[in-house]
Amino acid sequence: MKVTLTKIVKQLLKKKIFNPQQFLNKKFFFISIALIFLSFFLVYFLKPFYFDYNTKKDIIQKKITDQFKLRSKIEGNISYSVIPSPTLIIENLKLNLAKGNSNTVEIKKILIRTKINKISNINQLEFKKIIFENQNIKISPSHLSEIFSFFAYHKKGQVIFKNSKVIFQDNQKNIINFENINLNDKFKNKKHKISAKLNFSNNDIKINFKNLIDSEKVLKISIPGLKQNLEINFDKQSTLKKLSGDLKLNIFDSILLLNFEGKDNFEISKSYLRNKYLNSKIEGKISFKNPFNFNVNLDINQINLRRLFKNYENNKNPKISKKINGAMNVKIKSLDTLFGKIKDTQMKLNFQNGDLKITDINAKLPFESTINSNLQILLNNNKPTIEFQLSFVSTNANKFLRKLGIYDFNQKKANWYSEGVIDIEKRKINIKKLLKDQVRIKNKNQIKLLEDSFNKNVINNEIIDIFDNFKIKKFLKEIY
């Protein structure tokens, strides 16, 4: 039986292909479901707006302590925001980072992100992130160890800094500002990572810390604009009670490597400092207790004093920080000069509240000659000065002076001694005592000629030129 196309079309038209009533029923159903979910969503996420946070501050404080290991006291208002995710906004908070209430850090406002599935009641709240955004935070030296402890030991909860500023103030009211701080720490697969960017003294600084739980730890700090970087590798057994590892610092075209062990007092061994001016080995002790102090041995294989000090010739107002206090025992194996090699030079450097004392200087010169000296570089005064005592003894003085271009000195044995003061700002020497072969020279005109010649030929341009061999040679040729 043949079925024509016409019959097929007629049969289709008789059927109800489109049923408006059925369509409206389905549409109403889906809209109803959507409204139910929306209502549930609004009720669930808006419910925390009605929690009485300000009478339950003790609950919030305990949750902050449990999750972030931060003891806190909330003195301001607590509010709630659902955007961009459920968040508590806490104002006027004090964080107790160290033992005792006097060591609190005051924060104007923090944000605490909560887990979405834990907001049905105030006791159920579970915190996951604490955010310091656009905050100015003041800290003191007493907070530092607690801050390090916090980042070392907290293993849950995320800490975030956004565009904040940390103001460090010590006991002498000295202030250091760290600005534009953006920090993020994460835990993943037993790895704790901290990454931060900040600005200090108009220099951008990058910080990265990787803590493999129960394994090695690495801290990296870099200042790209100055091409300086620091890397500290902590041994597996390191804890905050006893640190060990190695520190490598690249700064001002120098490489400093320190192998360390200790807590506040560190033993330094198998370490070195290298640059284009010197190559040295370092051992000793460094204490970071207040005040900072050190006692180290510096063995130098080779050094170029002239190039080393000339590097700082543009510093018209040299200063040594008052915070640098300690002793350094220096041995220099070999030192090239215009009159030959100086061997086995020894000296003691004492840094005291911005001043430097260089004592027991002893150097072996060619032709059985020696130099002994003491220096006090006093920079912490209104009138910076160098106080000196200098002794030169030679059993072949005539041969020694020939190296300096002085040929009419026929005396074989010679002994000179002088002491005085150099005015650093005026660049003038004042010889207070002068002896030749243990006989004191009292002729004031003769001493004045020596002073004028030294001022003109040696320190006329820079004090640092006392290390200029050619200028010393010019001075000696003029006075002989």
C-alpha positions as CSV (number, residue, x, y, z in Angstrom):
1,M,0.0,0.0,0.0
2,K,1.4,3.3,-1.1
3,V,1.5,6.2,1.4
4,T,1.5,9.5,-0.3
5,L,3.3,12.6,1.0
6,T,0.0,14.4,1.4
7,K,-1.4,11.8,3.8
8,I,1.7,12.0,5.9
9,V,1.4,15.8,6.3
10,K,-2.3,15.5,7.2
11,Q,-1.5,12.9,9.9
12,L,1.2,15.2,11.4
13,L,-1.1,18.2,11.5
14,K,-3.7,16.2,13.4
15,K,-1.2,15.5,16.2
16,K,-0.4,18.1,19.0
17,I,3.3,18.9,18.4
18,F,3.2,22.0,20.7
19,N,1.3,22.1,24.0
20,P,1.4,25.6,25.6
21,Q,0.0,24.4,28.9
22,Q,2.6,21.7,29.2
23,F,5.4,24.2,28.4
24,L,4.2,26.7,31.1
25,N,4.1,23.9,33.7
26,K,7.7,23.0,33.0
27,K,8.8,26.6,33.1
28,F,7.0,27.3,36.4
29,F,8.7,24.2,37.9
30,F,12.2,25.2,37.0
31,I,11.6,28.8,38.2
32,S,10.3,27.5,41.4
33,I,13.3,25.3,41.9
34,A,15.6,28.2,41.2
35,L,13.8,30.5,43.7
36,I,14.0,27.8,46.3
37,F,17.8,27.5,45.8
38,L,18.2,31.3,45.8
39,S,16.2,31.5,49.0
40,F,18.3,28.8,50.6
41,F,21.5,30.6,49.3
42,L,20.4,34.0,50.7
43,V,19.3,32.5,54.1
44,Y,22.5,30.5,54.4
45,F,25.0,33.2,53.4
46,L,23.1,36.2,54.9
47,K,22.5,34.4,58.3
48,P,25.9,35.4,59.7
49,F,24.9,39.1,59.4
50,Y,22.6,38.5,62.4
51,F,25.2,36.8,64.6
52,D,26.0,38.8,67.8
53,Y,29.8,38.9,67.3
54,N,30.5,41.6,69.8
55,T,29.2,39.6,72.7
56,K,31.0,36.5,71.5
57,K,34.5,38.0,71.0
58,D,36.0,35.3,73.2
59,I,34.9,32.7,70.7
60,I,36.4,34.6,67.8
61,Q,39.6,35.1,69.8
62,K,39.9,31.4,70.6
63,K,39.3,30.5,66.9
64,I,42.1,32.9,65.8
65,T,44.5,31.3,68.3
66,D,43.5,27.8,67.4
67,Q,43.8,28.3,63.6
68,F,46.6,30.8,63.3
69,K,48.5,30.4,66.6
70,L,48.1,34.1,67.3
71,R,47.0,35.2,70.7
72,S,44.6,38.1,70.2
73,K,42.4,40.7,72.0
74,I,39.6,42.3,70.0
75,E,38.8,45.8,71.2
76,G,36.8,47.1,68.2
77,N,33.7,46.1,66.2
78,I,33.2,42.8,64.4
79,S,31.2,42.7,61.2
80,Y,30.4,40.3,58.4
81,S,30.7,40.5,54.6
82,V,29.6,38.0,52.0
83,I,31.5,39.5,49.1
84,P,33.8,38.3,47.6
85,S,33.5,35.3,50.0
86,P,32.2,34.9,53.6
87,T,34.5,37.3,55.6
88,L,34.7,38.6,59.2
89,I,36.0,42.2,59.5
90,I,37.6,42.8,62.8
91,E,38.6,46.3,63.9
92,N,41.2,47.4,66.6
93,L,42.9,44.1,67.2
94,K,45.9,43.5,69.5
95,L,48.1,40.5,68.6
96,N,50.3,39.2,71.4
97,L,53.4,37.9,69.6
98,A,55.6,37.6,72.7
99,K,55.1,36.7,76.3
100,G,53.5,39.4,78.3
101,N,50.8,41.9,77.4
102,S,53.4,44.7,76.8
103,N,54.6,43.0,73.6
104,T,51.4,43.4,71.6
105,V,51.1,44.6,68.0
106,E,48.2,46.8,67.3
107,I,46.2,46.3,64.1
108,K,43.5,48.6,63.0
109,K,41.6,46.1,60.8
110,I,42.0,42.5,59.6
111,L,39.9,40.4,57.3
112,I,39.3,36.7,58.1
113,R,38.0,34.4,55.3
114,T,35.8,31.6,56.6
115,K,35.0,28.2,55.0
116,I,31.7,28.4,53.1
117,N,30.3,25.2,54.6
118,K,31.0,26.3,58.1
119,I,28.9,29.5,58.6
120,S,25.6,28.2,59.9
121,N,26.3,29.4,63.5
122,I,29.0,31.3,65.3
123,N,30.4,28.3,67.1
124,Q,30.8,26.5,63.8
125,L,32.9,29.2,62.0
126,E,36.1,27.8,60.7
127,F,38.8,30.3,59.6
128,K,41.1,29.7,56.6
129,K,42.8,33.0,55.8
130,I,43.8,36.1,57.8
131,I,44.4,39.2,55.6
132,F,46.3,42.4,56.6
133,E,45.3,44.9,53.9
134,N,46.4,48.5,53.7
135,Q,47.7,48.4,57.3
136,N,50.5,50.3,59.1
137,I,52.0,47.9,61.6
138,K,54.6,48.9,64.2
139,I,57.0,46.3,65.6
140,S,60.0,46.3,67.9
141,P,63.1,44.0,68.3
142,S,61.2,42.0,71.0
143,H,58.7,40.9,68.3
144,L,61.2,39.5,65.8
145,S,61.9,36.0,67.4
146,E,58.1,35.6,67.8
147,I,57.4,36.5,64.2
148,F,60.0,33.9,63.1
149,S,58.5,31.3,65.4
150,F,55.1,32.0,64.0
151,F,56.0,31.5,60.4
152,A,58.2,28.4,61.3
153,Y,55.6,26.6,63.4
154,H,52.1,27.4,62.1
155,K,51.0,24.6,59.8
156,K,47.4,25.6,58.9
157,G,45.6,28.8,58.0
158,Q,46.9,31.2,55.4
159,V,48.5,34.6,56.2
160,I,48.3,37.3,53.5
161,F,49.6,40.9,53.5
162,K,48.3,43.3,50.8
163,N,49.8,46.7,50.2
164,S,50.7,47.2,53.9
165,K,53.5,48.9,55.7
166,V,55.7,47.6,58.6
167,I,57.4,50.2,60.8
168,F,60.3,48.8,62.8
169,Q,61.4,50.9,65.8
170,D,64.2,49.9,68.2
171,N,64.9,51.0,71.8
172,Q,66.8,54.1,70.6
173,K,63.8,55.3,68.6
174,N,65.5,54.5,65.3
175,I,62.9,53.8,62.6
176,I,63.0,51.6,59.5
177,N,60.1,51.5,57.1
178,F,59.2,48.5,54.9
179,E,56.5,49.6,52.5
180,N,54.2,48.1,49.9
181,I,54.4,44.7,51.5
182,N,52.6,41.9,49.7
183,L,53.0,38.5,51.3
184,N,51.4,35.1,50.8
185,D,52.1,31.8,52.5
186,K,50.8,28.4,51.4
187,F,50.8,24.8,52.6
188,K,50.8,22.0,50.1
189,N,52.1,18.4,50.2
190,K,54.1,19.0,53.4
191,K,55.6,22.1,51.9
192,H,55.3,25.6,53.4
193,K,56.1,28.4,51.0
194,I,56.3,32.1,51.7
195,S,56.6,34.6,48.9
196,A,56.8,38.3,49.5
197,K,57.5,41.6,47.7
198,L,58.2,44.9,49.5
199,N,60.0,48.2,49.2
200,F,62.8,49.4,51.4
201,S,64.6,52.7,50.9
202,N,63.2,52.9,47.3
203,N,64.5,49.4,46.5
204,D,62.2,46.5,45.6
205,I,62.9,43.4,47.6
206,K,61.8,39.8,46.9
207,I,61.6,37.2,49.6
208,N,61.0,33.4,49.1
209,F,61.1,30.8,51.9
210,K,60.6,27.1,51.2
211,N,60.1,24.9,54.3
212,L,60.0,21.2,53.5
213,I,58.4,19.9,56.7
214,D,60.9,17.8,58.7
215,S,63.5,18.5,56.0
216,E,65.8,21.2,54.6
217,K,64.7,24.9,54.5
218,V,65.8,27.6,52.1
219,L,65.4,31.4,52.5
220,K,66.2,33.6,49.5
221,I,66.2,37.4,49.5
222,S,67.1,39.5,46.4
223,I,67.3,43.2,45.5
224,P,67.1,43.1,41.7
225,G,67.8,46.8,41.3
226,L,71.2,46.6,43.2
227,K,72.0,43.0,41.9
228,Q,72.3,41.8,45.5
229,N,71.0,38.6,46.9
230,L,71.1,36.4,50.0
231,E,70.5,32.7,50.3
232,I,70.4,30.7,53.5
233,N,70.2,26.9,53.5
234,F,69.2,25.5,56.8
235,D,70.1,21.9,57.7
236,K,67.5,19.2,58.2
237,Q,68.1,19.2,61.9
238,S,67.7,23.0,62.3
239,T,65.2,24.3,64.8
240,L,64.5,27.8,66.1
241,K,66.4,26.6,69.3
242,K,69.4,25.6,67.3
243,L,70.1,26.8,63.8
244,S,72.7,25.4,61.5
245,G,73.5,25.7,57.8
246,D,75.2,28.1,55.4
247,L,74.6,31.7,54.4
248,K,75.7,33.0,51.0
249,L,75.6,36.8,50.4
250,N,76.3,38.5,47.1
251,I,76.7,42.2,47.8
252,F,78.7,45.1,46.2
253,D,80.6,42.7,44.0
254,S,81.6,40.6,47.1
255,I,80.7,37.0,48.1
256,L,80.4,36.2,51.7
257,L,79.9,32.6,52.8
258,L,79.2,31.7,56.4
259,N,78.8,28.3,57.9
260,F,76.9,28.8,61.1
261,E,75.6,26.9,64.1
262,G,73.8,28.3,67.2
263,K,70.8,30.3,68.3
264,D,71.5,33.8,69.6
265,N,75.2,33.1,69.7
266,F,76.6,31.6,66.5
267,E,79.8,29.7,65.9
268,I,81.2,30.6,62.4
269,S,83.6,28.1,60.7
270,K,85.0,27.3,57.3
271,S,83.8,30.7,55.9
272,Y,85.2,33.3,53.6
273,L,84.8,36.8,52.1
274,R,86.0,37.3,48.5
275,N,86.0,40.2,46.1
276,K,88.3,42.0,43.7
277,Y,90.1,43.6,46.7
278,L,90.7,40.6,49.0
279,N,90.5,36.9,49.5
280,S,90.0,35.8,53.1
281,K,88.9,33.1,55.6
282,I,86.6,33.8,58.5
283,E,86.1,32.0,61.8
284,G,84.8,33.1,65.2
285,K,81.6,34.0,67.1
286,I,78.7,36.3,66.3
287,S,76.1,37.2,68.9
288,F,72.7,38.6,67.9
289,K,71.6,39.3,71.4
290,N,71.0,42.9,72.3
291,P,73.5,44.5,71.6
292,F,74.9,42.9,68.5
293,N,78.5,41.7,69.0
294,F,81.2,39.7,67.3
295,N,84.6,38.3,67.8
296,V,86.1,36.9,64.6
297,N,89.4,35.9,63.0
298,L,90.0,37.2,59.5
299,D,92.9,35.5,57.6
300,I,93.6,37.4,54.4
301,N,95.6,35.6,51.7
302,Q,95.8,38.7,49.5
303,I,94.6,42.3,49.6
304,N,94.8,45.5,47.6
305,L,94.4,48.2,50.3
306,R,94.5,51.1,47.8
307,R,91.7,49.8,45.6
308,L,89.7,48.7,48.6
309,F,89.7,52.1,50.3
310,K,89.6,54.1,47.0
311,N,86.3,52.4,46.3
312,Y,84.8,54.6,49.1
313,E,86.6,57.8,48.2
314,N,83.3,59.6,47.3
315,N,82.0,59.1,50.9
316,K,82.7,62.6,52.2
317,N,81.2,61.9,55.6
318,P,82.3,58.4,56.6
319,K,80.3,56.8,59.4
320,I,80.4,53.5,61.3
321,S,77.1,52.4,62.8
322,K,76.9,52.6,66.5
323,K,75.2,49.1,66.4
324,I,78.4,47.5,65.1
325,N,80.4,46.5,68.2
326,G,83.0,43.8,68.3
327,A,86.5,42.7,67.7
328,M,88.3,41.4,64.6
329,N,91.7,39.7,64.6
330,V,93.2,40.3,61.2
331,K,96.2,38.5,59.6
332,I,97.4,39.4,56.1
333,K,99.7,36.8,54.5
334,S,101.0,39.0,51.7
335,L,100.5,42.6,50.6
336,D,102.1,44.1,47.5
337,T,103.5,47.7,47.8
338,L,105.8,49.9,45.8
339,F,108.7,48.9,48.1
340,G,108.0,45.2,47.9
341,K,105.9,42.6,49.6
342,I,104.7,43.2,53.2
343,K,104.4,39.8,54.9
344,D,102.6,38.5,58.0
345,T,100.8,41.7,58.9
346,Q,98.7,41.5,62.0
347,M,96.3,43.8,63.7
348,K,93.3,44.0,66.0
349,L,90.2,45.9,65.0
350,N,87.8,47.0,67.8
351,F,84.4,48.6,66.8
352,Q,83.0,50.6,69.7
353,N,79.8,52.8,69.3
354,G,80.7,54.2,65.9
355,D,84.5,54.5,66.5
356,L,87.2,52.1,65.3
357,K,90.4,51.3,67.1
358,I,93.1,49.5,65.2
359,T,95.8,48.3,67.7
360,D,98.9,46.1,67.7
361,I,99.5,46.7,64.0
362,N,102.7,44.8,63.1
363,A,104.0,44.3,59.6
364,K,107.3,42.8,58.2
365,L,108.7,44.9,55.4
366,P,111.6,44.1,53.0
367,F,115.2,44.6,54.1
368,E,114.7,43.6,57.7
369,S,112.3,46.4,58.4
370,T,109.2,46.5,60.5
371,I,106.3,48.8,61.2
372,N,104.3,48.9,64.4
373,S,101.3,51.2,64.9
374,N,98.1,52.0,66.7
375,L,95.2,53.9,65.2
376,Q,92.0,55.3,66.6
377,I,89.5,56.4,63.9
378,L,87.0,58.6,65.9
379,L,84.0,59.3,63.6
380,N,81.3,59.6,66.3
381,N,82.4,63.2,67.2
382,N,81.6,66.6,65.9
383,K,85.2,66.7,64.7
384,P,86.1,63.3,63.2
385,T,89.8,62.5,63.7
386,I,92.4,59.8,63.3
387,E,94.8,59.5,66.3
388,F,98.0,57.6,65.4
389,Q,101.2,56.1,66.8
390,L,103.7,54.9,64.3
391,S,107.1,53.2,64.7
392,F,109.5,52.2,61.9
393,V,112.6,50.1,62.6
394,S,115.1,48.9,60.0
395,T,118.5,47.3,60.0
396,N,118.9,48.0,56.3
397,A,117.3,51.5,56.0
398,N,119.5,52.7,53.2
399,K,118.4,49.7,50.9
400,F,114.8,50.1,52.0
401,L,114.8,53.9,51.1
402,R,116.3,53.2,47.7
403,K,113.1,51.4,46.8
404,L,111.4,54.8,47.3
405,G,113.9,56.6,45.1
406,I,116.0,58.0,48.0
407,Y,119.7,57.4,47.3
408,D,121.5,59.8,49.6
409,F,120.6,58.1,52.9
410,N,123.8,56.3,54.1
411,Q,122.7,55.2,57.5
412,K,122.2,51.5,57.7
413,K,120.2,51.2,61.0
414,A,117.3,53.6,61.6
415,N,114.5,54.1,64.0
416,W,111.6,56.6,63.6
417,Y,108.6,57.2,65.9
418,S,105.8,59.6,65.6
419,E,102.4,60.2,67.1
420,G,99.7,62.8,66.4
421,V,96.2,63.5,65.0
422,I,94.7,63.9,61.5
423,D,91.7,66.1,61.1
424,I,89.5,64.2,58.7
425,E,87.3,67.1,57.6
426,K,90.1,69.7,57.2
427,R,92.6,67.1,55.9
428,K,95.5,68.3,58.1
429,I,98.0,66.5,60.3
430,N,99.2,67.6,63.7
431,I,102.4,65.8,64.7
432,K,102.6,65.9,68.5
433,K,105.7,63.8,69.0
434,L,108.5,62.9,66.7
435,L,111.7,60.8,67.4
436,K,114.6,59.9,65.2
437,D,116.9,57.1,66.5
438,Q,115.2,57.6,69.9
439,V,116.1,61.3,70.0
440,R,113.1,63.6,70.2
441,I,112.9,66.4,67.5
442,K,111.8,69.6,69.1
443,N,112.4,72.0,66.3
444,K,108.9,73.4,65.6
445,N,109.9,74.7,62.2
446,Q,111.2,71.3,61.1
447,I,108.0,69.6,62.3
448,K,105.9,72.3,60.6
449,L,107.7,71.5,57.3
450,L,106.9,67.8,57.7
451,E,103.2,68.6,58.4
452,D,102.9,70.9,55.4
453,S,104.5,68.4,53.1
454,F,102.3,65.6,54.3
455,N,99.2,67.7,53.9
456,K,100.2,68.8,50.4
457,N,101.5,65.5,49.0
458,V,99.4,62.9,50.7
459,I,96.0,64.0,52.0
460,N,95.3,67.2,50.1
461,N,92.5,65.5,48.1
462,E,91.3,62.6,50.2
463,I,92.1,61.1,53.6
464,I,92.1,57.8,52.0
465,D,95.2,58.7,50.1
466,I,97.3,57.7,53.1
467,F,97.1,54.3,51.4
468,D,98.4,55.7,48.1
469,N,102.0,54.3,47.7
470,F,103.0,56.9,45.1
471,K,101.9,59.8,47.3
472,I,103.7,58.5,50.3
473,K,106.8,58.1,48.1
474,K,106.5,61.7,46.9
475,F,106.2,62.9,50.5
476,L,109.3,60.9,51.6
477,K,111.4,62.2,48.6
478,E,110.5,65.8,49.5
479,I,111.5,65.6,53.1
480,Y,114.9,63.8,52.4
